[in-house]
Structure formats: structure tokens, C-alpha cells
Amino acid sequence: MENTELLSKKRRRKETQKIVFEKLSGAMEDYKKDLKEKKLITYLKKVSKTLAADIIKATANKNGKSKKAKKKNEATEALQAVELFSAPLV
């Protein structure tokens, strides 16, 4: 199960990276004249990779899918279960 989650996360990151690269390259058309095209593409790839990683992290934190949040939820559920079983029956 973890393997499929990892693959989908990588796939989402790569798709996000492609989208960011396309948008940035479209916005930076004017700079193609000043810089060599290879240099510009290299810079755009680096920037799009960083931005895509940050976007994925931000959306994961927003949706509550971060590992820390999962661990906290599991710990609270375990505590509630223990409290439920330790409570006296009335």
C-alpha cells in the first residue's frame, strides 16, 4: 500500500512540475533573447522542481495528509479507545 502511495505522490509531483515549467516558460518568453535557451531551460527546470515540491507539501498540509498529522490522529484514537475500555460500566 505504501508503494502505491509513493508512486502516486511521485506522479503528482512530476505532473505539477510539468505544469509549473510550462507556465513559467510561457511567462519568460522575453528572456529567451537575453539568455541562451539552454541556460533558461535549466534554470526553469530547477525552479519548477522546487516550486512543485513546495506546492505538494502545502497541499498535503492543507488536506491534513502529513505524516505527523496521521500519527497524532492514531495516537488520539488509541488514547480514546483505552479510556473507553478503562471507564467503569454504569
N, C-alpha and C positions, 0 to 999 in steps of 0.2 A: 504494500500500500504506500509506503514511504517512497518507493521508487517511482510510482506514477505521479505522486505529488511533486517530486523533484523534477521530473520531465516536464510536467505542465508549467512549473514555475520557470524553468529554463526557456520553455517555448514562449511564455508570456513576456519574459524579459527580452528575448530576441525580437519578437513582434513589436514590442514597444520601442526597442532600439531602432528598428527599421522605420517606424512611423516618425520618430523624432528626427532621424537622419534626413528623411525626405523633406520634412517641414523646414529644417534648418538649411538644407542645401537650396531649397527654393527661396528662402529669405536672404541667403547670402550670395545671390547671383551677381551682385555688383562687385564683390570682392574677387571674383574669378579673374578679373582683368589685372588686379594688383598682385595677387599671389599666383604661384603656379598651381595648376589644377590638382596635381598630386598632393601638394602640401595642404591645400584646402580640404581635400577629401580626408586626409589623415587626421587633421585637426577635428573635422566634423565627426569622424568615427569615434574619436576619443571622447569628445563632448557628449555625443549621443549615448555612448555606453554608460557614462557617469550619470547622465540625466535619467536614463531608463532605469538604472539600479535604484536611484533615489525615488523615482515615481512608484516603482514596485513596492519599496519599503513603506512609503507614505500610504499607499492604498491598503497594504496589509495591516498597518497600524490602525487605519481608519475603520477597517472592517473587523478589527479585533482578531485577526488571524495570526498574530505574532506568537512566537513560542512561549514567551513569558506570560502572555495573557492566558494561553491554554493551560499552562502549568498552574497558574493561580486558580483558574476555574476548577481544575481537577482537585486541587488541594481543598478548596472550599466545599466542593461536593463531598469529599471524603470526610471532612470535619462534620458536615451536616448529617451524614449517614451514621457516624459514630455517636453523635449527640442523640439521634433518633433512637438508636438501639440502647443507649445508656439511660434514657429517660424512663422513669418508673411508669408502669402501666396503671392507669386510674380507672 
